[in-house]
């Protein structure tokens, strides 16, 4: 029945040749398993327990969760096809659940690397170089989201109070303190900004292009990649990695979880707790290195 199913994929579902080939390969692999393990030569006679045994076998072979779930999706599609055509009485995949993907820990930049990224000599002294520096510093030292940085205006900055007002998801407002070093660099950046564009109107955007236009996501991504490529060892080099780094470094230094939650603008602690895993990994490493009984 596999050829009938592949014809159905090709001509009725209009699936791509790549998809048809992948489905056919998965079904042939299951057919081989079924014959070797249960001496059955017809996929229509496969039962729930036998499919489950194949899934377990795939996991034991070391296949990724994504690959196993894709093969299970192939079987689901195949048996639904058989069921619609009255070729089986029931769907043996009905109660099978997809495997849960393990949660990936947020990537972050190591403290030594971020110190290299933040060095003054890394950036050109002109407006463009100092604008780039401000992008990196602001993302790392405030933990704002990409969209929040792009939408930030000079009016949102309260330099005398050393704080910034940020509008997060669903226009939720939060106040983030500005460190002394960042505050000084904002003042220096403001002077260059005013020299380049006459003045900083309260309605002006904080981060702009070389022509004074509002920044955009790809521009910020390019700036972040440019400097992280030189120093960071992370596989991901995005603005969000700097937000992850902000949270992880705070928790590594003993910051209160609820305080970090508020700084990040998370609605609940569950979203913030993912960063504690990175902190725990560091604690484990310290324990194993320092404890006499570790």
Buried (B, 14 or more C-beta within 10 A) or exposed (E): BBEEBBEBBBEEEEBEEEBBEBBBEBBEBBBEBBEEEBEBEEBEEBEBEBBBBBBEEBBEEEBEEEBBBBBBBBBBBBBBBBBEEEBBEEBBBEEBEEBEEEEEBBBBBBEEBBEBBBEEEBBEEEBBEBBBBBBBBBBBBBBBBBBBBBBBBBEBBEEEEBBBBBBBEEEEEBEBEBEEEBBEBBEEBBEBBEEBBEEBEEEBBBBBEEEEEBBEEEBBBEBBBEBBEEBBEBEBBBBBBBBBBBBBBBBBEEBEBEEBBBBBBBEEEEEBBBBBEBBEEEEEEEEEEEEEEE
